[in-house]
Amino acid sequence: MQGKLIVLEGIDGSGKSTQYRLLCDRLLREKIEFRNIIFPRYDKESSALLRMYLKGEFGEKPSDVSAYASSTFFAVDRYASYKTDWGSYYNEGGLILSDRYTTSNAVHQGSKVPPGELQPFLDWLYDFEFRLLELPKPDLVIYMDVDIETAVAMMALRQHETKTKSDIHETDINYLKNCLLAGSFAADYYGWKRISCISGSGMRQAEDIHEEIFKTIMEVL
């Protein structure tokens, strides 16, 4: 019996991680059984190539590695997680809540593809991960819609608070802008549920966004 797979997606600085945490906490309070997964899984051997890529060992800019090559790094990590971690739970009817998924390749790696070639790339990506690797398709993708100014400000705040350094994705503003374009295209093409995170000139209140997300998720459970 197939379960449910719900994915939260958005560019860096969209507030996705905060919303994922709030949602996990809410499901626990509501006593709704689920498993949570977060990609990439930096602590696992299956993420070795993507860690090398993000640290710049294959090139200092995201564009130094093609969208197709880099997509395979992230896909392999998902395949390993499905086979060794959550696949049985999902196939027995369980609810999976995922922070990023195949959708992140659509946004982040799709940003490297010229606009006229984006649709064929998205078709290849879903065929690769869902048909050839046989990963489950999401039942719902919630896309955190944000503008570039707010995203950059949120990333800077996060890095200051956590004393972490940017990876090659986060240091390239043009790359992030292209992620927004690719994400917007993918959201329309795949039919993702958009959640606007902007109010006026800044981010909406986190609890306000959370309530909208929770209501959306309950409609598919």
C-alpha positions as CSV (number, residue, x, y, z in Angstrom):
1,M,0.0,0.0,0.0
2,Q,1.6,3.2,-1.2
3,G,2.0,6.0,1.3
4,K,2.1,9.8,0.9
5,L,5.1,11.9,0.1
6,I,5.0,15.6,0.8
7,V,7.9,17.9,-0.2
8,L,8.8,21.4,0.9
9,E,10.9,23.2,-1.7
10,G,12.4,26.7,-2.2
11,I,15.7,28.4,-3.0
12,D,18.2,29.1,-0.2
13,G,16.9,31.9,2.1
14,S,13.2,31.1,1.4
15,G,12.5,30.1,5.0
16,K,12.0,26.5,4.0
17,S,13.9,25.0,6.9
18,T,12.0,27.0,9.4
19,Q,8.7,26.0,7.9
20,Y,9.8,22.3,7.8
21,R,10.6,22.4,11.5
22,L,7.3,24.1,12.3
23,L,5.4,21.5,10.3
24,C,7.2,18.6,11.9
25,D,6.4,20.0,15.3
26,R,2.7,20.5,14.3
27,L,2.3,17.0,13.1
28,L,3.7,15.7,16.3
29,R,1.3,17.8,18.4
30,E,-1.6,16.7,16.2
31,K,-0.5,13.0,16.7
32,I,-0.2,12.5,12.9
33,E,2.3,9.7,12.3
34,F,5.0,10.5,9.8
35,R,8.7,10.2,8.9
36,N,10.8,13.2,8.2
37,I,13.7,13.2,5.7
38,I,16.1,16.0,4.8
39,F,18.2,16.2,1.7
40,P,21.1,16.3,1.1
41,R,22.2,13.9,3.7
42,Y,25.6,15.3,4.4
43,D,26.5,12.7,7.0
44,K,26.0,9.7,4.7
45,E,28.5,8.1,2.4
46,S,26.0,8.5,-0.5
47,S,26.5,12.2,-0.4
48,A,30.3,12.1,-1.1
49,L,30.1,13.4,-4.6
50,L,27.6,16.2,-3.9
51,R,29.7,17.4,-0.9
52,M,32.7,17.6,-3.2
53,Y,30.7,19.5,-5.7
54,L,29.3,22.0,-3.2
55,K,32.8,22.6,-1.7
56,G,34.0,23.5,-5.2
57,E,36.2,20.5,-5.9
58,F,34.8,20.1,-9.4
59,G,34.9,23.9,-10.1
60,E,34.5,27.1,-8.2
61,K,31.2,28.0,-9.9
62,P,28.0,26.0,-10.1
63,S,28.2,26.3,-13.9
64,D,31.5,24.4,-14.0
65,V,29.5,21.2,-13.6
66,S,26.6,20.5,-16.0
67,A,23.1,20.3,-14.7
68,Y,22.9,16.7,-15.8
69,A,26.1,15.6,-14.0
70,S,25.4,17.5,-10.8
71,S,21.8,16.2,-10.7
72,T,23.1,12.6,-10.6
73,F,25.1,13.4,-7.4
74,F,21.9,14.4,-5.5
75,A,19.8,11.7,-7.1
76,V,22.1,8.9,-5.9
77,D,21.8,10.2,-2.3
78,R,18.0,10.1,-2.6
79,Y,18.1,6.6,-4.0
80,A,20.3,5.4,-1.2
81,S,18.0,6.9,1.4
82,Y,14.9,5.4,-0.2
83,K,16.5,1.9,-0.3
84,T,18.1,1.9,3.2
85,D,15.9,4.2,5.3
86,W,12.3,5.2,4.5
87,G,11.2,3.1,1.5
88,S,9.6,0.3,3.5
89,Y,7.7,2.7,5.7
90,Y,6.4,4.6,2.7
91,N,5.4,1.4,0.8
92,E,3.5,0.2,3.9
93,G,1.3,3.4,3.7
94,G,3.4,5.8,5.8
95,L,3.5,9.5,5.5
96,I,6.8,11.0,4.5
97,L,7.6,14.7,4.9
98,S,10.7,15.7,3.0
99,D,12.8,18.9,3.1
100,R,13.9,19.0,-0.5
101,Y,13.7,16.1,-3.0
102,T,14.0,15.7,-6.8
103,T,12.4,19.1,-6.9
104,S,15.7,20.6,-5.7
105,N,17.4,19.4,-8.9
106,A,14.7,21.1,-10.9
107,V,15.3,24.4,-9.1
108,H,19.1,24.4,-8.5
109,Q,20.4,22.4,-11.4
110,G,17.7,23.6,-13.7
111,S,19.0,27.1,-13.1
112,K,22.1,26.2,-15.2
113,V,20.1,25.3,-18.3
114,P,19.2,27.9,-20.9
115,P,15.5,28.9,-20.9
116,G,14.8,27.1,-24.2
117,E,16.3,23.9,-22.9
118,L,14.7,23.9,-19.4
119,Q,11.6,21.9,-20.3
120,P,13.6,19.0,-21.9
121,F,15.8,19.0,-18.8
122,L,12.8,18.8,-16.4
123,D,11.4,15.9,-18.5
124,W,14.8,14.1,-18.4
125,L,15.1,14.7,-14.6
126,Y,11.7,13.2,-13.7
127,D,12.2,10.3,-16.1
128,F,15.7,9.6,-14.5
129,E,14.6,9.8,-10.9
130,F,11.0,8.5,-11.0
131,R,11.1,5.9,-13.9
132,L,14.8,4.7,-14.1
133,L,15.7,5.0,-10.4
134,E,12.1,4.2,-9.4
135,L,11.9,6.8,-6.6
136,P,8.3,7.7,-5.6
137,K,6.7,10.8,-7.0
138,P,5.5,13.4,-4.5
139,D,1.8,13.7,-3.8
140,L,2.3,17.4,-3.0
141,V,5.1,19.8,-3.5
142,I,4.9,23.1,-1.6
143,Y,7.0,25.8,-3.2
144,M,8.2,28.6,-1.0
145,D,7.9,31.7,-3.3
146,V,10.3,34.5,-2.3
147,D,12.2,37.3,-4.1
148,I,16.0,37.5,-4.4
149,E,16.5,40.5,-2.1
150,T,14.7,38.7,0.8
151,A,16.4,35.4,0.2
152,V,19.9,37.0,0.2
153,A,19.1,38.9,3.4
154,M,17.8,35.7,5.1
155,M,20.9,33.8,4.1
156,A,23.2,36.4,5.5
157,L,21.3,36.4,8.8
158,R,21.4,32.6,9.0
159,Q,25.2,32.5,8.3
160,H,25.8,35.1,10.9
161,E,23.8,33.3,13.5
162,T,25.2,29.9,12.8
163,K,28.7,31.0,12.0
164,T,28.7,28.9,8.8
165,K,30.2,29.6,5.4
166,S,28.4,29.7,2.1
167,D,28.8,26.9,-0.4
168,I,29.2,27.6,-4.2
169,H,25.5,27.8,-4.6
170,E,25.0,30.5,-2.0
171,T,27.9,32.7,-3.0
172,D,26.7,33.2,-6.6
173,I,23.9,35.8,-6.7
174,N,23.3,35.4,-10.4
175,Y,23.0,31.6,-9.8
176,L,20.4,32.3,-7.2
177,K,18.4,34.6,-9.5
178,N,18.4,31.8,-12.1
179,C,17.2,29.4,-9.4
180,L,14.2,31.7,-8.9
181,L,13.5,31.6,-12.6
182,A,13.9,27.8,-12.8
183,G,11.8,27.3,-9.7
184,S,9.0,29.5,-11.0
185,F,9.0,27.6,-14.3
186,A,9.1,24.2,-12.6
187,A,6.3,25.1,-10.2
188,D,4.0,26.0,-13.1
189,Y,5.2,23.1,-15.3
190,Y,4.8,20.4,-12.6
191,G,1.8,22.0,-10.8
192,W,3.4,22.6,-7.5
193,K,1.5,24.5,-4.8
194,R,3.0,28.0,-4.5
195,I,3.1,29.7,-1.0
196,S,4.0,33.3,-1.2
197,C,6.4,34.2,1.6
198,I,6.6,37.9,0.9
199,S,4.5,40.6,2.5
200,G,5.3,44.2,1.5
201,S,9.1,44.6,1.5
202,G,10.0,41.6,3.6
203,M,9.2,38.1,4.8
204,R,5.7,37.2,6.1
205,Q,5.4,36.1,9.7
206,A,6.6,32.5,10.0
207,E,3.4,31.4,11.8
208,D,1.2,32.9,9.2
209,I,3.1,31.0,6.5
210,H,2.9,27.9,8.6
211,E,-0.9,28.0,8.9
212,E,-1.3,28.2,5.2
213,I,1.1,25.3,4.6
214,F,-0.6,23.1,7.2
215,K,-4.0,23.8,5.8
216,T,-2.8,22.8,2.3
217,I,-1.2,19.6,3.6
218,M,-4.3,18.5,5.5
219,E,-6.3,18.7,2.2
220,V,-4.3,15.8,0.8
221,L,-4.1,13.6,3.9
